[in-house]
Amino acid sequence: MSTNEGAVSYMLGTGAVEQERLRAQADDLRPHSDDLFGRIGVKPGWSALDLGCGPSGSLGLLAELTGPDGRVLGLDANPDNARLAREFAAALGLANVRTDVADARSTRLPGSSFDLVYARLLLTNIPRPEQVVSEMVRLAKPRGCVAGEEPDPVFVCYPPNEAWARLVEVLQRTWRLEQADINMGRRLPGLYRAAGLEDVGFHVFADAHPAGHRRRMIVADLARSLRPKILDREVVTERELDELDRAARSHVADPGTVMLPVLYFTAWGRKPS
C-alpha cells in the first residue's frame, strides 16, 4: 500500500529496498502460503484476490491453484508495485492474472465478487486494520473464504546481543509511532470473528533458520526498509542506526547464534451465506 492521500499508509515504504525485500519474502514464505491455501481447499476455477500484493505477492501460486479457468486479481495502492506485479505475471505467462491500483480499505470493486480474498503481511503495517478486514469480507462471495498471514515477533536471539536488542527496540518504537501493531498475528483470528466470519481457524509457524539464510536478518532488513521513518521520527541518529545494523548483522551471521525472530500466523474464515 502506498502513502497517497486517502489510501492505506504502508509503514515500510515503497522504495527499491522494500520492493526487493518483498520479492525475497514472497519466495521465502511461499510454503506457508501453500499450506494455507491447502487448508482452505483452493480449487481450479476459483476467483481470488491478493490484496496489497506488492511486486509479486502470492500471484504465481494462486494462478497455479485456480488454473486457466480461474482468475486472480492483485491490488496494491502503490502504482509502482502494481506495475511490477503486472510485469511479474507477464514474465511467467500467467494469463489468468491481472493487477490494478486500489486502496485496501475501499477497493471500489463490486461486493461478493471472489471465492478467496487474501492479504499477506498487510495488516501489521497499517493503522486501523479492522477497516481492511471489513472490506475483505465485503468482497468475498457468500461462503467464500477470507484468509491472511501476519507476523507475531518473539525476538528470540541467543546468546543475547546488545546491538540486536537495541535494533528490536527501534523497530517496536517505530511501529508504535506509526500506530501499527507489530504483533498482529495473535489478533488475526479475533479480527476475523469480529468481522462476522464463520469457521475461523488458524495455524502458527515457528521458523528457526540456519546460518546463511536471509530470513535470519529480518530484524535488520526491516530496519533498513524503515530507515526513512526511523530517522524522520528521530528514534535514533543515522550514525547509531548504521552501527546497530553492522553489529546486529555480524552477530546473527554467527552459526552459533540461535535465532527465532518471528512466529507466523495464518488464519482463515468463511463469509456467512
DOKEGU-396033 format. One line per 5 residues: number of its first residue (from 0); for each residue x, y, z of N, C-alpha, C. Coordinates in pm, whole numbers, plus 50000, padded with zeros to 5 digits. Atoms other than C-alpha are relative to their C-alpha. Layout:
BEGIN
NUM> X Y Z X Y Z X Y Z; ...
//
This chain:
BEGIN
0> 50084 49880 50000 50000 50000 50000 50088 50125 50000; 49920 49880 50015 50119 50349 49932 49960 50105 50103; 50029 49889 49910 50120 50676 50118 49920 50109 49930; 50083 49901 50068 49889 50851 49871 49890 50048 50093; 50104 49944 49916 49633 51079 50033 49873 49916 49988
5> 50122 50077 49999 49328 50881 50136 50021 49851 49992; 49973 50143 50013 49498 50545 50086 50059 49945 50128; 49934 50064 49889 49625 50294 50336 50147 50038 50001; 49860 49962 49988 49963 50411 50465 50080 49878 50045; 49918 50118 49974 50203 50116 50445 50131 50045 50060
10> 49894 49935 49925 50466 50189 50705 50140 49967 49952; 49866 50037 50045 50759 50008 50540 50043 50072 49873; 49961 49917 50112 50752 50246 50247 49986 49930 49866; 50021 50048 50136 50758 50197 49872 50126 50007 49916; 49875 49985 50075 51124 50233 49775 50056 49868 49950
15> 49938 50117 50061 51356 49993 49594 50045 49898 50105; 49956 50093 49895 51492 49844 49919 49884 49914 50047; 50117 50074 49954 51144 49746 50037 49946 49910 49889; 50050 50085 50109 51041 49617 49693 50085 49874 49985; 49914 50118 50008 51343 49386 49683 49978 49908 50119
20> 50029 50084 49882 51271 49268 50038 49870 49923 49980; 50128 50065 50023 50912 49191 49936 50013 49885 49899; 49979 50109 50096 51028 48985 49636 50061 49878 50068; 49936 50111 49928 51255 48776 49858 49903 49936 50098; 50099 50050 49904 50982 48745 50119 49898 49909 49933
25> 50098 50082 50071 50738 48608 49861 50053 49859 49976; 49940 50132 50021 50979 48325 49780 50013 49925 50132; 49974 50066 49872 51065 48253 50144 49873 49950 50067; 50123 50034 49931 50705 48243 50266 49903 49919 49915; 50088 50078 50088 50558 48051 49971 49953 49869 50066
30> 50050 50123 49937 50549 47721 50170 49887 50025 50100; 50106 49969 49905 50336 47887 50440 49870 50033 49926; 50118 49965 50079 50101 48032 50179 49940 49875 49936; 50046 50125 50061 50081 47695 50003 49924 49916 50102; 50067 50073 49893 49989 47531 50334 49863 50061 50029
35> 50126 49930 49973 49721 47794 50398 49897 49971 49892; 50094 50023 50109 49562 47753 50055 49954 49854 49996; 50039 50140 49991 49566 47376 50104 49897 49977 50109; 50098 50013 49892 49380 47406 50433 49863 50055 49958; 50125 49942 50048 49121 47628 50265 49936 49912 49894
40> 50049 50081 50110 49094 47399 49965 49976 50082 49874; 50012 49920 50122 49154 47650 49684 49993 49907 49879; 50028 50093 50109 49024 47488 49366 50013 50069 49863; 50003 49945 50136 49059 47533 48988 49865 50067 49971; 50121 49927 50033 48810 47785 48858 49962 50107 50100
45> 50031 49898 49899 48810 47998 49174 50044 50139 49951; 49957 49862 50014 48831 48376 49165 50068 50039 50131; 49922 49969 49880 49098 48506 49405 50054 50141 49991; 49945 49866 49988 49208 48849 49522 50117 49999 50096; 49881 49980 49916 49559 48917 49656 50007 50149 50030
50> 50014 49860 49962 49512 49243 49846 50131 50051 50060; 49869 49953 49957 49827 49452 49891 50109 49907 49951; 49916 50108 50054 50015 49216 49661 50147 50038 49988; 49861 49963 50019 50334 49421 49635 50047 49966 49859; 49948 50025 50134 50564 49342 49341 49978 49859 49948
55> 50028 50136 50047 50468 48972 49327 49898 49927 50087; 50097 50062 49909 50279 48856 49636 49990 49850 49981; 50029 50141 50023 50117 48514 49602 49933 49979 49865; 50069 50007 50129 50002 48578 49246 50035 49874 49924; 49961 50119 50072 50203 48294 49097 49938 49874 50056
60> 50059 50118 49936 50084 48037 49349 49850 49995 49978; 50145 49997 50022 49722 48146 49321 49965 49971 49855; 50024 50029 50141 49744 48135 48941 50008 49850 49973; 49987 50144 50017 49863 47774 48959 49878 49926 50057; 50107 50072 49932 49592 47669 49203 49864 50022 49935
65> 50131 49972 50060 49299 47839 49029 49993 49957 49853; 49995 50055 50134 49413 47728 48684 49947 50094 49892; 50040 49915 50113 49322 47859 48339 49855 50045 50005; 50141 49961 49989 48951 47869 48425 49974 50093 50118; 50014 49909 49887 49014 48077 48739 50047 50139 49962
70> 49949 49865 50022 49100 48443 48776 50060 50051 50130; 49927 49946 49885 49343 48618 49006 50021 50149 49978; 49980 49856 50005 49348 48990 49079 50095 50040 50112; 49910 49943 49901 49639 49160 49254 49979 50149 50011; 50020 49857 49979 49573 49501 49407 50108 50056 50092
75> 49909 49928 49911 49818 49748 49555 49978 50149 49980; 50021 49856 50010 49784 50117 49633 50120 50072 49941; 49880 49941 50057 50139 50183 49515 50005 49966 49850; 49999 50029 50144 50134 50219 49133 50125 49925 49954; 49878 50072 50037 50497 50101 49111 49988 49852 50031
80> 50018 50140 49966 50413 49779 49294 49902 49932 49905; 50097 50058 50092 50109 49721 49074 50063 49975 49863; 49931 50017 50128 50324 49772 48765 50098 49882 50006; 49905 50109 49986 50595 49536 48893 49929 49865 50007; 50078 50124 49993 50332 49274 48975 49948 49961 49861
85> 50047 50027 50137 50193 49308 48623 50113 49942 49915; 49884 50049 50074 50542 49258 48479 50039 49859 50047; 49971 50132 49945 50598 48960 48710 49907 49895 49938; 50097 50095 50056 50279 48791 48586 50025 49979 49851; 49975 50012 50144 50361 48865 48223 50123 49916 49973
90> 49876 50075 50021 50713 48724 48255 49979 49851 50020; 50029 50141 49973 50571 48396 48390 49888 49947 49911; 50109 50044 50087 50294 48386 48131 49873 49965 50074; 50118 50028 49918 50021 48396 48394 49879 50070 49938; 50108 49938 50078 49727 48459 48161 49877 50029 50084
95> 50119 49981 49917 49468 48439 48441 50022 50102 50111; 49968 49900 49897 49631 48719 48647 49995 50140 49940; 49989 49858 50033 49574 49093 48626 50023 50077 50128; 49972 49917 49882 49676 49374 48859 49942 50139 49979; 50055 49865 50007 49542 49716 48943 50040 50076 50126
100> 49969 49912 49887 49585 50010 49182 49872 50026 50077; 50118 49975 49917 49343 50039 49473 50039 50008 50147; 49986 49988 49855 49317 50131 49841 49936 49878 50065; 50050 50122 49938 49273 49823 50059 49874 50023 50084; 50119 49974 49919 49007 49996 50271 49877 50029 49915
105> 50111 49967 50088 48795 50096 49973 50042 49971 49856; 49952 50042 50132 48874 49899 49658 49911 50047 49886; 50101 49961 50100 48558 50018 49477 49962 49884 49908; 50043 50117 50076 48512 49664 49347 49861 49958 50045; 50132 50050 49958 48165 49503 49349 50012 49902 50116
110> 50001 50094 49888 48082 49316 49667 49970 49858 49955; 50029 50142 50024 48057 48936 49683 50055 49954 49865; 49941 50025 50132 48297 48901 49388 50101 49885 49997; 49887 50093 50001 48562 48649 49500 49975 49878 50088; 50002 50121 49917 48584 48292 49623 50103 50008 50112
115> 49895 49983 49899 48901 48391 49812 50047 50145 49998; 49941 49867 49982 49008 48731 49946 50113 49983 50102; 49879 50037 49926 49361 48715 50082 50093 50120 50013; 49900 49895 49979 49620 48952 50233 50113 49942 50085; 49883 50052 49926 49972 48868 50349 50085 50115 50051
120> 49912 49902 49935 50166 49082 50598 49963 50143 49963; 50051 49865 50026 49949 49384 50526 49949 50066 50127; 50067 49939 49885 49751 49438 50845 50098 50047 50106; 49902 49961 49900 50061 49457 51065 50065 50133 49967; 49928 49881 50046 50187 49753 50862 49912 50123 49984
125> 50091 49888 50020 49885 49982 50873 49921 50028 50128; 50094 49971 49890 49667 50162 51129 49860 49954 49962; 50141 50036 50017 49302 50060 51172 49981 49878 49907; 50008 50118 50088 49340 49709 51023 49860 49943 49988; 50136 50054 50006 48978 49623 51104 49922 50054 49880
130> 50066 49944 50118 48872 49852 50819 50033 49919 49874; 49961 50084 50114 49067 49640 50571 49930 49865 50008; 50068 50130 49984 48922 49318 50714 49853 50014 49960; 50140 49978 50039 48572 49464 50672 49985 50003 49848; 50005 49996 50146 48646 49536 50306 50024 49861 49941
135> 49975 50136 50048 48782 49184 50260 49873 49915 50010; 50124 50076 49983 48460 49036 50397 49896 50045 49898; 50095 49949 50099 48253 49261 50172 50025 49941 49862; 49964 50045 50134 48441 49140 49865 49983 49849 49981; 50014 50146 50011 48406 48768 49944 49856 49962 49965
140> 50132 50054 50030 48117 48570 49799 49940 49936 50126; 50058 50079 49890 47870 48414 50045 50061 49860 50000; 49927 50125 49979 48050 48106 50182 50139 50004 49938; 49864 49984 50047 48366 48243 50023 50097 50015 50116; 49897 49999 49896 48695 48250 50214 50071 50136 50008
145> 49910 49890 49971 48885 48536 50373 50119 49940 50073; 49882 50064 49941 49242 48447 50463 50116 50098 50002; 49884 49913 49991 49568 48606 50564 50114 49938 50076; 49879 50039 49928 49915 48574 50706 50056 50125 50067; 49947 49885 49927 50055 48803 50974 50107 49955 50099
150> 49891 50036 49910 50369 48806 51190 49966 50028 50146; 50009 49973 49856 50398 48793 51566 50140 49981 50057; 49860 50014 49958 50760 48865 51664 50015 49956 50144; 49963 50043 49865 50903 48683 51965 50143 50040 50032; 49866 49942 49987 51257 48815 51907 50092 49915 50089
155> 49906 50088 49930 51447 48511 52038 50136 50009 49932; 49863 49993 50050 51820 48564 51994 50093 49958 50113; 49911 50051 49894 52075 48361 52193 50134 49958 49938; 49989 49917 49879 52332 48442 52310 49952 50143 49975; 50049 49862 50016 52199 48792 52377 50106 50089 49937
160> 49910 49905 50064 52347 49080 52183 49941 50139 50017; 50049 49865 49967 52319 49446 52283 49951 50073 49875; 50039 49929 50122 52306 49582 51926 49870 49944 49944; 50122 50062 50053 52041 49333 51816 49880 50039 50086; 50110 49963 49910 51828 49404 52124 49961 50147 49982
165> 50029 49858 50022 51858 49778 52062 49927 50020 49867; 50067 49989 50128 51755 49734 51698 49854 49953 50013; 50138 50043 49972 51446 49543 51818 49921 50114 50064; 50067 49887 49935 51360 49838 52044 49967 50110 49898; 50023 49899 50104 51395 50073 51746 49880 49962 49915
170> 50113 50045 50080 51154 49863 51540 49869 50015 50077; 50123 49995 49921 50897 49835 51819 49953 50143 50021; 50040 49861 49979 50902 50207 51890 49948 50063 49872; 50044 49943 50127 50872 50298 51524 49861 49949 49962; 50134 50055 50027 50574 50064 51480 49895 50074 50084
175> 50096 49930 49914 50403 50230 51778 49977 50143 49952; 50014 49862 50047 50472 50579 51645 49917 50008 49872; 50079 50004 50123 50315 50478 51314 49859 49945 50023; 50133 50048 49961 50008 50347 51503 49964 49867 49933; 50021 50133 50054 50051 49997 51364 50037 49898 50109
180> 49980 50104 49899 50071 49665 51553 50097 49897 49946; 49898 50094 50045 50390 49464 51512 49963 49856 50035; 50044 50133 49957 50223 49169 51691 49860 49968 49948; 50132 50018 50059 49929 49140 51452 49957 49854 49995; 50035 50140 50018 49946 48762 51421 49899 49947 50100
185> 50089 50051 49896 49778 48683 51752 49861 50061 49994; 50129 49932 50010 49498 48928 51673 49916 49955 49880; 50066 50027 50127 49413 48791 51329 49872 49917 50014; 50126 50075 49987 49160 48520 51428 49888 50082 50063; 50102 49918 49936 48980 48765 51655 49944 50107 49909
190> 50048 49903 50096 48961 49029 51385 49904 49936 49901; 50088 50071 50093 48805 48773 51151 49864 49971 50066; 50128 50029 49932 48545 48670 51408 49920 50128 50021; 50070 49873 49977 48462 49032 51491 49938 50054 49872; 50054 49954 50129 48402 49096 51119 49887 49911 49950
195> 50114 50083 50034 48140 48821 51114 50031 49872 49927; 49966 50124 50068 48333 48534 50960 49968 49879 50086; 50030 50126 49934 48242 48176 51047 50113 49900 49973; 49903 50111 50017 48453 47858 51083 50143 50054 49996; 49867 49938 49997 48759 48067 51172 50101 49900 50056
200> 49891 50085 49953 49081 47869 51207 50132 50071 49983; 49867 49941 50017 49449 47945 51238 50108 49896 50023; 49883 50086 49983 49793 47786 51228 50119 50091 50026; 49883 49920 49966 50128 47906 51361 50127 49927 49957; 49869 50051 50039 50475 47855 51210 50107 50067 50086
205> 49884 49948 49927 50795 47895 51414 50125 49961 49922; 49888 50028 50089 51085 47920 51171 50131 50044 50063; 49866 49971 49950 51437 47896 51317 50097 49970 49887; 49922 50021 50121 51650 47947 51008 50148 49980 50032; 49857 50025 49978 52011 47819 50984 50085 50119 49957
210> 49906 49894 50039 52315 48042 50943 50007 50008 49848; 49995 49977 50144 52328 48195 50597 49865 50023 49936; 50135 49978 50055 51950 48203 50549 49964 50146 50016; 50027 49856 49996 51832 48553 50463 49893 50039 50101; 50105 49965 49903 51532 48532 50697 50057 50021 50140
215> 49936 49970 49871 51776 48537 50992 50023 50150 50016; 49970 49858 49997 51837 48900 50901 49874 50087 49999; 50125 49928 50016 51469 49001 50912 49994 50129 50083; 50004 49880 49916 51512 49247 51201 50080 50113 49936; 49916 49898 50062 51799 49430 51032 49943 50044 49865
220> 50058 49964 50130 51626 49416 50693 49880 50092 50016; 50113 49912 49975 51309 49569 50833 50047 50139 50041; 49947 49870 49959 51514 49844 50994 50051 50078 49879; 49956 49931 50122 51664 49922 50652 49881 50054 49922; 50119 49949 50070 51319 49948 50495 49937 50116 50075
225> 50058 49895 49917 51207 50165 50786 50093 50120 50020; 49898 49898 49974 51520 50381 50776 49947 50143 49986; 50049 49861 50009 51347 50699 50645 49910 50039 50115; 50090 49968 49889 51078 50679 50913 50075 50005 50133; 49921 50000 49875 51327 50593 51190 50073 50132 50017
230> 49924 49875 49993 51536 50898 51107 49907 50121 50007; 50095 49889 49996 51237 51125 51044 49938 50015 50138; 50057 49998 49865 51092 51029 51382 50105 50024 50108; 49888 49979 49907 51436 51075 51542 50002 49894 50109; 49994 50112 49904 51416 50733 51707 50145 49976 50039
235> 49855 50004 49977 51797 50708 51672 50065 50088 49895; 49927 49923 50099 52062 50903 51486 50042 49910 49885; 49956 50078 50116 52183 50795 51143 50127 49921 50033; 49876 50069 49963 52524 50708 51286 49971 49880 50087; 50032 50113 49913 52377 50490 51560 49931 49889 49922
240> 50070 50100 50078 52147 50316 51314 50097 49918 49915; 49900 50070 50080 52441 50229 51089 50083 49906 50087; 49921 50084 49910 52641 50097 51384 49920 49880 50049; 50085 50110 49957 52349 49888 51508 49983 49897 49889; 50017 50089 50115 52298 49744 51160 50121 49908 49984
245> 49877 50080 50017 52661 49631 51129 50017 49898 50112; 49977 50089 49886 52685 49485 51478 49896 49889 50008; 50106 50101 49993 52349 49306 51469 50016 49896 49890; 49980 50094 50110 52418 49151 51129 50117 49906 50026; 49884 50083 49968 52757 49027 51245 49963 49892 50101
250> 50040 50096 49898 52603 48859 51549 49908 49893 49943; 50096 50094 50056 52318 48698 51356 50066 49907 49900; 49931 50083 50098 52557 48568 51089 50081 49887 50065; 49924 50102 49929 52744 48365 51352 49919 49870 50008; 50075 50127 49993 52642 47995 51320 49963 49959 50141
255> 50030 50034 49863 52646 47973 51698 49883 50076 50058; 50113 49921 49952 52363 48224 51732 49869 49929 49969; 50133 50057 50018 52016 48077 51785 49904 50115 49972; 50081 49888 50047 51765 48293 51601 49858 49953 49968; 50142 50021 50029 51384 48276 51616 49930 50134 50017
260> 50052 49864 49983 51266 48630 51547 49848 50010 49998; 50141 49975 50027 50906 48580 51438 49920 49869 49995; 50102 50101 50027 50605 48350 51465 49912 50051 49886; 50089 49962 50110 50385 48347 51153 49865 49933 50019; 50137 50048 49990 50010 48315 51192 49936 49999 49862
265> 50091 50002 50114 49795 48201 50903 49859 49977 50056; 50137 50010 49949 49419 48236 50952 49903 50006 49883; 50101 50006 50105 49101 48181 50753 49861 49995 50062; 50139 50009 49956 48725 48205 50780 49909 50012 49879; 50095 49997 50110 48411 48188 50568 49892 50106 50025
270> 50107 49901 49993 48160 48459 50492 49866 49927 50011; 50130 50068 49985 47810 48361 50608 49919 50005 49872; 50088 50004 50118 47553 48267 50347 49909 50122 49998
//
